[in-house]
Each structure stands twice: as C-alpha cells, then as structure tokens.
Amino acid sequence: KYAENMYYFSELALTLNAPENGTAPTDSRWRPDQRLMENGRWDEANAEKQRLEEKQRISRKRREAEAARASEDGTPCDPYKPLWFERKKDPVTQELAHVYKGGYWESKEKQDWSLCPDIF
C-alpha cells in the first residue's frame, strides 16, 4: 500500500534506516541530513549535507596536516583508525578486509560512547 510514495521499497527496506535508541552517535541512522530528507525537507537536507561534507573535509585536512608535521619533525603520528574494526588479511582470500575487533557491544551495553568522534 502506498508503495509509489516510498520509492517502491519493501517494508523491510523501509525499516532498515529507522533510528534505534542506544546506538552509537556515529551510527549513520543519526545523520541529520538523512532525517531531514526523509521528512521531505529537501532544501534543509541539502544544506545540512553540504555542512557535513565540509566538516569531513576539514577533519581530513587536519589529519593530513598533523601527519605532514609529524613527518617533518620525525615524531610518530597515528593514522586514522576505525574504532570497531581493523584491517587484516583474510586467511582464505589473502585480501585485506575490515574485521570487527570488539568494543562496540560493550560500549552499547554501558551506553559509554566517549570514544566516538563528533562526526555530525
């Protein structure tokens, strides 16, 4: 019913992006531009998307500048690392893959998201 208004997505597909309480603040379901778009506020969603993309660019440039400074000074600089995953070689395919390293479910249970960066 009303599938034409929902881009002909199935009921399951429509629920995949539903916000869920207790998830990390970095969960993509909390993206403010996405919420605005889903509520039909297209102009605001586009402006918010631009803001988020600029915030990401600034963050990347900051990390690149820190790495360049560290390289010049000869000091160690940790590159960006995901919180919940690490890159490892798959023993079967021998390809690099992101493998869950733990911590998410423990953080969720404690509702301690202090390790999460402010990405939105």
Secondary structure, DSSP 8 states (H G I E B T S, - for coil): --GGGGTT--HHHHHTT---TTS-TT-GGG-HHHHHHHTT-HHHHHHHHHHHHHHHHHHHHHHHHHHHHHHHHT--------SSEEEEE-TTT--EEEEE-S-HHHHHHHT--TTS----
